[in-house]
């Protein structure tokens, strides 16, 4: 209880902001907020390219908010900042095995992504540009286990129950000889190879999934590796898109939000290494998963080596350097969308959803930095 009541350091209360901008029961941004924002006159609005560079991340942040809200309902702290669920004690306990502050971390990550979603859309509207709107696609079932917001059952954007989790980021950030920007065909080894094949659930689908402690821990472990897998995507996307921005304020936005995704990734990549080694079989699908012991001497897998190793950058004639990777801007948006799609995050979504997201990604990739 003491942990749950810890004061949170905020210069501006997010509670009042979120209270005016989010209705978690409907999963939508308040129409009143968007209609009340005055269109900016002095700046002359945004170019189509700069608007596209913000609209695609706004859509991704909407998607991130959707699945982080699901995680928070079941395993995070329930309060007025991130309301909606009641918590699942068994799932929360399994997450705590990995990190005793896991509920706080999930809560704060959820809070962050909601503000990213709202800020980007609000900024677009303030400049007279169309925001990203994914509300028509909130049709997926989600979990029905104890703790979820029952008003949102059947109204989710994302599917956390059929994931194929690419954990190659683990070795990509420990490898000092390869960079995906310079070695696009190099195959980085997976930290948890069995997560990279078949489909796995990262949340209890029903209360039945909480009955076997070993399988429930496997679900929590899957979530622990899904968290950094997602955040490393934003870690690369923002600097990749920033290279195409023309307006200095758009550049500032992309450069300011991007590092928060890096902070998330750093936190979760550290936490994931604490997932206990185990093997389990999904009683519903029959899929087996094995989480290895990552407390090893091998530098590519040692869980203690969480700082990004220097690697080649720009040209192999230059010294290696510690950097975010990848940051190649060509096709960055479509690459991010493909990555999320291959993960299974959108299983069950409509063709209209994929058409909408593809158009946003193509528009962002088509944006060109203008010289003025």
Buried (B, 14 or more C-beta within 10 A) or exposed (E): EEEEEEEBEEEEEBBEBBBEBBBBEEBBBBEEBBEEBEEBEEEEBBBEBBBBBBBBBBBBBBBBBBBBBBBBBBBBBBBEBBBBBEBBEBBBBBBBBBBEBBBBBBBBBBBBBBBBBBBBBBBBBBBBBEBBBBEEBBEBBBBEBBBBBEEBEEBBBBBBBBBBBBBBBBBBBBBBEBBBBBBEEEEBBBBBEBBBEBBBBBBBBEBEBBEBEEBBBBBBBBBBBBBBBBBBBBBBBBBBBBBBBBBEEBBEBBEEBBEBBBEBBBBBBBBBBBBBEBEBBBEEEEBEBEBBEBEEEEEBBBBEBBEBBEBBBEEEEEEBEEBBBBBBBEEBBBBBBEBBBEBBBBBBBEEEBBEBBBEBBBBBBEBEBEEE
